[in-house]
Amino acid sequence: MLSVGEIFPKFQVQACTGLNKSDLQTLSNEDFEGQWQVYFFYPKDFTVICPTEIAGFNAQLEKFHDRDTSVIGGSTDNEYCHLVWRQTHEDLRTLGFPLIAAGHLAHLLGILDTSKNACLRATFIVDPDGVIQYANCHSESVGRSVKEILRVLDALQSNELCACNWKKGDAALTA
């Protein structure tokens, strides 16, 4: 798995950005250049835990935008599968970020479970220069905390030394 300090791979992927066939498009790194990015990968569409995370990111999307950060979700499912899932799952109809067909990208990132041909439950925070500043991966049976990802993003954007459980507005540490 790629880690902190490494360059996020260049990619070009198919994505679902809405509820219509016309909302299927090609996205690449260039679409997010010069801004912070949060990529979150989940195992499969039409599962139990994954939509809770996707809806959780969507519920906090304004907070990411306030931090000049794009959110991108993805799995190994293709853009057509993403489209049908969004059309049929009430919690996914109003997403404000793309779901990408991430099979090849998952391979490049080292987060592809080849035995299941599915993404691991992984999160990357990438800075405006394309450098990974945060990388996390955990069991597919445990959903991630969007609040924690926002907290880490705030800490990274502060350029300060941030203690355990630091929150935006807390004093930074001094060396």
C-alpha positions, -999 to 999 in steps of 0.1 A, spaced: 0 0 0 13 35 -9 20 56 22 27 91 35 52 110 14 46 91 -18 30 106 -49 -6 96 -55 -7 77 -88 -17 94 -120 -51 80 -131 -79 83 -156 -111 66 -145 -147 63 -154 -170 79 -128 -206 83 -119 -214 119 -109 -252 119 -108 -283 99 -115 -285 99 -153 -265 81 -180 -252 116 -190 -236 118 -156 -211 91 -165 -178 107 -173 -140 103 -173 -121 119 -144 -83 122 -139 -59 137 -114 -60 169 -135 -96 174 -124 -84 179 -88 -50 196 -93 -41 223 -69 -65 213 -41 -66 189 -12 -83 155 -20 -98 128 1 -101 95 -16 -120 68 2 -123 33 -12 -148 7 -2 -152 -30 -11 -184 -32 -32 -216 -15 -42 -249 -30 -29 -234 -39 5 -244 -30 40 -216 -9 55 -205 10 24 -236 31 19 -233 43 55 -198 56 48 -208 72 15 -238 89 30 -216 100 60 -191 117 36 -220 133 18 -235 147 50 -201 163 58 -193 174 23 -198 211 30 -171 209 57 -147 193 32 -155 221 7 -149 247 34 -114 232 36 -109 235 -2 -110 197 -4 -125 174 -30 -140 140 -19 -138 111 -43 -153 76 -35 -146 44 -53 -147 7 -55 -139 -19 -82 -174 -18 -94 -178 0 -128 -195 33 -134 -228 16 -145 -230 -3 -113 -224 29 -93 -252 46 -114 -278 19 -107 -268 18 -70 -272 56 -67 -306 54 -85 -319 27 -63 -305 36 -28 -322 65 -12 -292 76 8 -270 78 -24 -293 98 -46 -280 133 -36 -243 126 -36 -222 157 -43 -190 138 -52 -181 112 -78 -180 75 -74 -151 61 -95 -145 28 -111 -112 22 -92 -100 -13 -101 -68 -2 -118 -62 27 -93 -67 3 -64 -40 -19 -79 -16 10 -82 -23 21 -46 -18 -15 -33 -53 -17 -18 -68 -44 -41 -78 -76 -24 -71 -99 -53 -89 -128 -38 -122 -109 -39 -113 -84 -67 -124 -57 -43 -109 -26 -28 -98 -27 8 -115 -1 30 -88 26 26 -86 63 29 -60 87 15 -56 124 21 -36 140 -8 -22 175 -6 -24 201 -35 9 189 -48 -3 153 -52 16 140 -22 -1 115 1 -3 130 36 -25 104 52 -31 67 44 -53 43 64 -67 9 57 -87 -14 79 -110 -44 80 -139 -44 56 -162 -51 86 -156 -17 102 -168 16 88 -145 46 90 -151 78 109 -157 108 87 -152 131 117 -118 116 123 -108 122 86 -119 159 90 -99 162 122 -68 148 105 -74 171 75 -76 201 98 -43 190 115 -25 185 82 -37 219 69 -27 236 101 10 230 94 14 227 132 25 200 156 -9 185 167 -12 164 198 -33 133 203 -70 142 199 -61 177 187 -91 195 172 -93 227 151 -90 256 174 -68 238 200 -33 251 207 -5 235 188 25 220 204 59 237 203 91 218 197 
